């Protein structure tokens, strides 16, 4: 039985060509998927093209930013809100995935999930041991040195209560830092450490 997979991502106009490549690579190898994507400040031509793509649900956002850093911060932090939206709306999928728009799919996601992702939450760390890492000296936007330890560009969640509560906690921790680059990765790290200590 093929698992149903919801893939979420966020795309600004700077990465629209990357998204088309991602979409094509996913479609080439997979059938049992839907993509939920927030497009930020996308032109009308691309909107028309995107609306015609199969298995793609679009959220179009128009928003002004003071600078490019704020745009980057907004887009990178939206991944948590999209994942939370999937849980809140009780979408009928076995797995929720987040991937960056400039990723490429090289095979059947279903097979990868069945063999590699048996836990409720799968995150990818820059350190072998996130619980006792050799922490960098850089202080992140939330005021800790858990800065960039988790690679937020790829997040895999089973559609269950444990993963739902995890994302709710990350969203709560992130709520005052929506425009800050790396805030989502720091929030993921802090909540995940607490999650690991309780499980």
Secondary structure, DSSP 8 states (H G I E B T S, - for coil): ----EEEEEEEEGGGHHHHHHHHHHHHHH-SSEEEEEEEES--HHHHHHHHTSTTEEEEEE----SSHHHHHHHHHHHHHHHHHHHHHTT---SEEEEE-TT----S-HHHHHHHH--SSEEEEESSS-STT----S---TTSSS--S-EEEEEEEEESSHHHHHHHHHHHHHHTT-TTSTTHHHHHHHHHHHHHHHH-
